[in-house]
Amino acid sequence: MFGMATEREKEWAAFEAEALPLMPDVFRVAKWLARDTETAEDLTQETFIQALKSFHRYSPDTNCRAWLITILYRVNGKRRMKLGQLKLVEDTEEQIAETVAFEPSIPQHLTDEEILAAIERVPKKFSEVVMLTDVEEFSYKEAADLLDIPIGTVMSRLHRGRRLLRQELTEHARKFGIASNS
């Protein structure tokens, strides 16, 4: 009995040292996924509950952040299935992205809020790759693992997502007279 408590204490200490400091990162991704603070808080809490339950399977000195985000994506997927929000749709966004030829430069006078709003206007399958690689700084491989898609798909969605984001930002800037019409 005494050895069991010591083992749990060691596991909790390791969890506290490696996983808990990453809570703001997990919350930031959860907030982006849920687009709602209360839901993001619930997702973050559920992610850390699941992580603690399965921490014995975590390999120390590996990427704990990627491990936690993977759990977050699974928890969010279950939440969306329960809500009936997971719908399969035709791949029209990719067809649209392929037809876009103009790539304007990104205006320099935009706020973080304007950029995040523009990211939300980009189709989800492109914006989530942009968020994971450009904002959260995951590698292509890590993003591929998190989204359960091939690396080539990550790279093509990232290219298209950046292109669509650039268009969104330029259009927004033009509305406010920030960008030139050249």
Secondary structure, DSSP 8 states (H G I E B T S, - for coil): -HHHHHHHHHHHHHHHHHTGGGHHHHHHHHHHHHSSHHHHHHHHHHHHHHHHHTGGGS-TTS-HHHHHHHHHHHHHHHHHHHHT-------HHHHHHHH--------S---HHHHHHHHHHS-HHHHHHHIIIIIS---HHHHHHHHTS-HHHHHHHHHHHHHHHHHHHHHHHHHTT-S---
